[in-house]
Amino acid sequence: MSTPADVTVERRGDVVLSRLGGDVDMSNAGFVREQLPGAVPNDAEALVLDLGGVRYLDSAAIELLFELARRLGRRRQQLRLVVPEDSPLRRLLALTDVGSVAPLHTRLERAVEQG
């Protein structure tokens, strides 16, 4: 039995910052899907998703990122991802072309300040 990924959400000015931790896979991607869209009010410019604490993403989690970017885009909001330079997720996100729908940043401050 898998446990939900850790999801925290806070507001920083014009953006909503969410930190994910643990593994995000088919067993808990639905939980993450439920948590994030409702946490982003209409007046927010972007959702900054910090993946620094994530150890593993499967195909369900990758699809979740694409879906979240599309959903926010329809609301004229952005999805910005924070993936540390030494994260093993960087290669996976590059191979799946997630950067085509959400800019990848190595530092949280840069993602929050991007405008």
PyMOL commands that place a pseudoatom at each C-alpha (Angstrom):
pseudoatom trace, name=CA, resn=MET, resi=1, chain=A, elem=C, hetatm=0, pos=[0.000, 0.000, 0.000]
pseudoatom trace, name=CA, resn=SER, resi=2, chain=A, elem=C, hetatm=0, pos=[1.421, 3.344, -1.056]
pseudoatom trace, name=CA, resn=THR, resi=3, chain=A, elem=C, hetatm=0, pos=[1.143, 6.505, 0.994]
pseudoatom trace, name=CA, resn=PRO, resi=4, chain=A, elem=C, hetatm=0, pos=[0.234, 9.872, -0.450]
pseudoatom trace, name=CA, resn=ALA, resi=5, chain=A, elem=C, hetatm=0, pos=[3.020, 12.123, -1.595]
pseudoatom trace, name=CA, resn=ASP, resi=6, chain=A, elem=C, hetatm=0, pos=[3.724, 14.996, 0.752]
pseudoatom trace, name=CA, resn=VAL, resi=7, chain=A, elem=C, hetatm=0, pos=[2.104, 18.193, -0.550]
pseudoatom trace, name=CA, resn=THR, resi=8, chain=A, elem=C, hetatm=0, pos=[2.455, 21.616, 1.070]
pseudoatom trace, name=CA, resn=VAL, resi=9, chain=A, elem=C, hetatm=0, pos=[1.053, 24.842, -0.337]
pseudoatom trace, name=CA, resn=GLU, resi=10, chain=A, elem=C, hetatm=0, pos=[1.697, 28.494, 0.498]
pseudoatom trace, name=CA, resn=ARG, resi=11, chain=A, elem=C, hetatm=0, pos=[1.141, 31.865, -1.172]
pseudoatom trace, name=CA, resn=ARG, resi=12, chain=A, elem=C, hetatm=0, pos=[4.118, 34.077, -2.056]
pseudoatom trace, name=CA, resn=GLY, resi=13, chain=A, elem=C, hetatm=0, pos=[2.915, 37.316, -3.552]
pseudoatom trace, name=CA, resn=ASP, resi=14, chain=A, elem=C, hetatm=0, pos=[1.481, 36.635, -7.001]
pseudoatom trace, name=CA, resn=VAL, resi=15, chain=A, elem=C, hetatm=0, pos=[2.405, 32.959, -7.021]
pseudoatom trace, name=CA, resn=VAL, resi=16, chain=A, elem=C, hetatm=0, pos=[1.356, 29.837, -5.190]
pseudoatom trace, name=CA, resn=LEU, resi=17, chain=A, elem=C, hetatm=0, pos=[4.267, 27.677, -4.063]
pseudoatom trace, name=CA, resn=SER, resi=18, chain=A, elem=C, hetatm=0, pos=[3.766, 23.967, -3.599]
pseudoatom trace, name=CA, resn=ARG, resi=19, chain=A, elem=C, hetatm=0, pos=[6.416, 21.549, -2.402]
pseudoatom trace, name=CA, resn=LEU, resi=20, chain=A, elem=C, hetatm=0, pos=[6.138, 17.858, -3.205]
pseudoatom trace, name=CA, resn=GLY, resi=21, chain=A, elem=C, hetatm=0, pos=[7.990, 15.158, -1.366]
pseudoatom trace, name=CA, resn=GLY, resi=22, chain=A, elem=C, hetatm=0, pos=[8.343, 11.414, -1.607]
pseudoatom trace, name=CA, resn=ASP, resi=23, chain=A, elem=C, hetatm=0, pos=[7.390, 9.326, -4.615]
pseudoatom trace, name=CA, resn=VAL, resi=24, chain=A, elem=C, hetatm=0, pos=[4.646, 10.375, -7.042]
pseudoatom trace, name=CA, resn=ASP, resi=25, chain=A, elem=C, hetatm=0, pos=[3.292, 7.419, -8.946]
pseudoatom trace, name=CA, resn=MET, resi=26, chain=A, elem=C, hetatm=0, pos=[0.096, 5.815, -10.173]
pseudoatom trace, name=CA, resn=SER, resi=27, chain=A, elem=C, hetatm=0, pos=[-0.998, 4.997, -6.628]
pseudoatom trace, name=CA, resn=ASN, resi=28, chain=A, elem=C, hetatm=0, pos=[-1.006, 8.597, -5.413]
pseudoatom trace, name=CA, resn=ALA, resi=29, chain=A, elem=C, hetatm=0, pos=[-1.011, 10.862, -8.512]
pseudoatom trace, name=CA, resn=GLY, resi=30, chain=A, elem=C, hetatm=0, pos=[-4.771, 11.256, -8.019]
pseudoatom trace, name=CA, resn=PHE, resi=31, chain=A, elem=C, hetatm=0, pos=[-4.172, 12.642, -4.520]
pseudoatom trace, name=CA, resn=VAL, resi=32, chain=A, elem=C, hetatm=0, pos=[-1.722, 15.222, -5.894]
pseudoatom trace, name=CA, resn=ARG, resi=33, chain=A, elem=C, hetatm=0, pos=[-4.142, 16.017, -8.747]
pseudoatom trace, name=CA, resn=GLU, resi=34, chain=A, elem=C, hetatm=0, pos=[-6.850, 16.804, -6.171]
pseudoatom trace, name=CA, resn=GLN, resi=35, chain=A, elem=C, hetatm=0, pos=[-4.604, 18.993, -4.014]
pseudoatom trace, name=CA, resn=LEU, resi=36, chain=A, elem=C, hetatm=0, pos=[-2.992, 21.348, -6.508]
pseudoatom trace, name=CA, resn=PRO, resi=37, chain=A, elem=C, hetatm=0, pos=[-5.570, 22.932, -8.845]
pseudoatom trace, name=CA, resn=GLY, resi=38, chain=A, elem=C, hetatm=0, pos=[-7.859, 23.975, -6.010]
pseudoatom trace, name=CA, resn=ALA, resi=39, chain=A, elem=C, hetatm=0, pos=[-4.937, 25.598, -4.196]
pseudoatom trace, name=CA, resn=VAL, resi=40, chain=A, elem=C, hetatm=0, pos=[-4.379, 28.114, -7.019]
pseudoatom trace, name=CA, resn=PRO, resi=41, chain=A, elem=C, hetatm=0, pos=[-6.825, 31.027, -6.864]
pseudoatom trace, name=CA, resn=ASN, resi=42, chain=A, elem=C, hetatm=0, pos=[-7.815, 32.884, -10.031]
pseudoatom trace, name=CA, resn=ASP, resi=43, chain=A, elem=C, hetatm=0, pos=[-5.744, 35.956, -9.109]
pseudoatom trace, name=CA, resn=ALA, resi=44, chain=A, elem=C, hetatm=0, pos=[-2.479, 33.983, -8.881]
pseudoatom trace, name=CA, resn=GLU, resi=45, chain=A, elem=C, hetatm=0, pos=[0.013, 34.424, -11.719]
pseudoatom trace, name=CA, resn=ALA, resi=46, chain=A, elem=C, hetatm=0, pos=[1.558, 30.977, -11.424]
pseudoatom trace, name=CA, resn=LEU, resi=47, chain=A, elem=C, hetatm=0, pos=[1.957, 27.750, -9.536]
pseudoatom trace, name=CA, resn=VAL, resi=48, chain=A, elem=C, hetatm=0, pos=[5.575, 27.056, -8.631]
pseudoatom trace, name=CA, resn=LEU, resi=49, chain=A, elem=C, hetatm=0, pos=[5.966, 23.346, -8.025]
pseudoatom trace, name=CA, resn=ASP, resi=50, chain=A, elem=C, hetatm=0, pos=[9.127, 22.467, -6.096]
pseudoatom trace, name=CA, resn=LEU, resi=51, chain=A, elem=C, hetatm=0, pos=[10.121, 18.887, -6.941]
pseudoatom trace, name=CA, resn=GLY, resi=52, chain=A, elem=C, hetatm=0, pos=[13.322, 19.007, -4.874]
pseudoatom trace, name=CA, resn=GLY, resi=53, chain=A, elem=C, hetatm=0, pos=[11.926, 16.548, -2.342]
pseudoatom trace, name=CA, resn=VAL, resi=54, chain=A, elem=C, hetatm=0, pos=[10.597, 14.074, -4.907]
pseudoatom trace, name=CA, resn=ARG, resi=55, chain=A, elem=C, hetatm=0, pos=[12.547, 10.841, -5.282]
pseudoatom trace, name=CA, resn=TYR, resi=56, chain=A, elem=C, hetatm=0, pos=[10.545, 9.200, -8.064]
pseudoatom trace, name=CA, resn=LEU, resi=57, chain=A, elem=C, hetatm=0, pos=[8.022, 10.071, -10.796]
pseudoatom trace, name=CA, resn=ASP, resi=58, chain=A, elem=C, hetatm=0, pos=[6.290, 7.504, -12.983]
pseudoatom trace, name=CA, resn=SER, resi=59, chain=A, elem=C, hetatm=0, pos=[4.302, 8.020, -16.181]
pseudoatom trace, name=CA, resn=ALA, resi=60, chain=A, elem=C, hetatm=0, pos=[1.152, 8.930, -14.229]
pseudoatom trace, name=CA, resn=ALA, resi=61, chain=A, elem=C, hetatm=0, pos=[3.065, 11.720, -12.493]
pseudoatom trace, name=CA, resn=ILE, resi=62, chain=A, elem=C, hetatm=0, pos=[4.502, 12.978, -15.793]
pseudoatom trace, name=CA, resn=GLU, resi=63, chain=A, elem=C, hetatm=0, pos=[0.994, 13.065, -17.292]
pseudoatom trace, name=CA, resn=LEU, resi=64, chain=A, elem=C, hetatm=0, pos=[-0.149, 14.952, -14.181]
pseudoatom trace, name=CA, resn=LEU, resi=65, chain=A, elem=C, hetatm=0, pos=[2.445, 17.671, -14.883]
pseudoatom trace, name=CA, resn=PHE, resi=66, chain=A, elem=C, hetatm=0, pos=[1.267, 18.032, -18.499]
pseudoatom trace, name=CA, resn=GLU, resi=67, chain=A, elem=C, hetatm=0, pos=[-2.367, 18.114, -17.387]
pseudoatom trace, name=CA, resn=LEU, resi=68, chain=A, elem=C, hetatm=0, pos=[-1.669, 20.686, -14.690]
pseudoatom trace, name=CA, resn=ALA, resi=69, chain=A, elem=C, hetatm=0, pos=[0.164, 22.930, -17.173]
pseudoatom trace, name=CA, resn=ARG, resi=70, chain=A, elem=C, hetatm=0, pos=[-2.763, 22.701, -19.628]
pseudoatom trace, name=CA, resn=ARG, resi=71, chain=A, elem=C, hetatm=0, pos=[-5.319, 23.401, -16.922]
pseudoatom trace, name=CA, resn=LEU, resi=72, chain=A, elem=C, hetatm=0, pos=[-3.452, 26.432, -15.615]
pseudoatom trace, name=CA, resn=GLY, resi=73, chain=A, elem=C, hetatm=0, pos=[-2.819, 27.662, -19.164]
pseudoatom trace, name=CA, resn=ARG, resi=74, chain=A, elem=C, hetatm=0, pos=[-6.554, 27.741, -19.839]
pseudoatom trace, name=CA, resn=ARG, resi=75, chain=A, elem=C, hetatm=0, pos=[-6.792, 30.101, -16.864]
pseudoatom trace, name=CA, resn=ARG, resi=76, chain=A, elem=C, hetatm=0, pos=[-3.871, 32.198, -18.189]
pseudoatom trace, name=CA, resn=GLN, resi=77, chain=A, elem=C, hetatm=0, pos=[-1.655, 31.017, -15.374]
pseudoatom trace, name=CA, resn=GLN, resi=78, chain=A, elem=C, hetatm=0, pos=[1.737, 29.328, -15.526]
pseudoatom trace, name=CA, resn=LEU, resi=79, chain=A, elem=C, hetatm=0, pos=[3.218, 26.178, -14.100]
pseudoatom trace, name=CA, resn=ARG, resi=80, chain=A, elem=C, hetatm=0, pos=[6.878, 26.580, -13.147]
pseudoatom trace, name=CA, resn=LEU, resi=81, chain=A, elem=C, hetatm=0, pos=[8.922, 23.626, -11.930]
pseudoatom trace, name=CA, resn=VAL, resi=82, chain=A, elem=C, hetatm=0, pos=[11.875, 23.662, -9.555]
pseudoatom trace, name=CA, resn=VAL, resi=83, chain=A, elem=C, hetatm=0, pos=[14.236, 20.739, -10.037]
pseudoatom trace, name=CA, resn=PRO, resi=84, chain=A, elem=C, hetatm=0, pos=[17.687, 20.983, -8.436]
pseudoatom trace, name=CA, resn=GLU, resi=85, chain=A, elem=C, hetatm=0, pos=[20.620, 20.570, -10.784]
pseudoatom trace, name=CA, resn=ASP, resi=86, chain=A, elem=C, hetatm=0, pos=[21.712, 17.326, -9.105]
pseudoatom trace, name=CA, resn=SER, resi=87, chain=A, elem=C, hetatm=0, pos=[18.228, 15.775, -9.104]
pseudoatom trace, name=CA, resn=PRO, resi=88, chain=A, elem=C, hetatm=0, pos=[17.839, 12.470, -10.939]
pseudoatom trace, name=CA, resn=LEU, resi=89, chain=A, elem=C, hetatm=0, pos=[14.463, 13.795, -12.140]
pseudoatom trace, name=CA, resn=ARG, resi=90, chain=A, elem=C, hetatm=0, pos=[16.119, 16.315, -14.494]
pseudoatom trace, name=CA, resn=ARG, resi=91, chain=A, elem=C, hetatm=0, pos=[16.942, 13.646, -17.076]
pseudoatom trace, name=CA, resn=LEU, resi=92, chain=A, elem=C, hetatm=0, pos=[13.442, 12.151, -16.916]
pseudoatom trace, name=CA, resn=LEU, resi=93, chain=A, elem=C, hetatm=0, pos=[11.804, 15.555, -17.340]
pseudoatom trace, name=CA, resn=ALA, resi=94, chain=A, elem=C, hetatm=0, pos=[14.088, 16.340, -20.283]
pseudoatom trace, name=CA, resn=LEU, resi=95, chain=A, elem=C, hetatm=0, pos=[13.345, 13.012, -21.980]
pseudoatom trace, name=CA, resn=THR, resi=96, chain=A, elem=C, hetatm=0, pos=[9.603, 13.505, -21.603]
pseudoatom trace, name=CA, resn=ASP, resi=97, chain=A, elem=C, hetatm=0, pos=[9.811, 17.155, -22.763]
pseudoatom trace, name=CA, resn=VAL, resi=98, chain=A, elem=C, hetatm=0, pos=[8.023, 18.541, -19.714]
pseudoatom trace, name=CA, resn=GLY, resi=99, chain=A, elem=C, hetatm=0, pos=[10.021, 21.743, -20.236]
pseudoatom trace, name=CA, resn=SER, resi=100, chain=A, elem=C, hetatm=0, pos=[7.902, 22.445, -23.320]
pseudoatom trace, name=CA, resn=VAL, resi=101, chain=A, elem=C, hetatm=0, pos=[4.874, 23.146, -21.105]
pseudoatom trace, name=CA, resn=ALA, resi=102, chain=A, elem=C, hetatm=0, pos=[6.510, 24.319, -17.870]
pseudoatom trace, name=CA, resn=PRO, resi=103, chain=A, elem=C, hetatm=0, pos=[9.853, 26.081, -17.464]
pseudoatom trace, name=CA, resn=LEU, resi=104, chain=A, elem=C, hetatm=0, pos=[12.390, 24.178, -15.353]
pseudoatom trace, name=CA, resn=HIS, resi=105, chain=A, elem=C, hetatm=0, pos=[14.360, 26.123, -12.763]
pseudoatom trace, name=CA, resn=THR, resi=106, chain=A, elem=C, hetatm=0, pos=[17.215, 24.944, -10.564]
pseudoatom trace, name=CA, resn=ARG, resi=107, chain=A, elem=C, hetatm=0, pos=[16.506, 27.463, -7.808]
pseudoatom trace, name=CA, resn=LEU, resi=108, chain=A, elem=C, hetatm=0, pos=[13.239, 28.196, -6.031]
pseudoatom trace, name=CA, resn=GLU, resi=109, chain=A, elem=C, hetatm=0, pos=[13.873, 31.946, -5.785]
pseudoatom trace, name=CA, resn=ARG, resi=110, chain=A, elem=C, hetatm=0, pos=[14.301, 32.221, -9.554]
pseudoatom trace, name=CA, resn=ALA, resi=111, chain=A, elem=C, hetatm=0, pos=[11.040, 30.385, -10.242]
pseudoatom trace, name=CA, resn=VAL, resi=112, chain=A, elem=C, hetatm=0, pos=[9.092, 32.535, -7.784]
pseudoatom trace, name=CA, resn=GLU, resi=113, chain=A, elem=C, hetatm=0, pos=[10.525, 35.819, -9.131]
pseudoatom trace, name=CA, resn=GLN, resi=114, chain=A, elem=C, hetatm=0, pos=[10.111, 34.982, -12.844]
pseudoatom trace, name=CA, resn=GLY, resi=115, chain=A, elem=C, hetatm=0, pos=[7.447, 37.182, -14.328]
for i in range(1, 115): cmd.bond("trace and resi %d" % i, "trace and resi %d" % (i + 1))
show_as sticks, trace
zoom trace
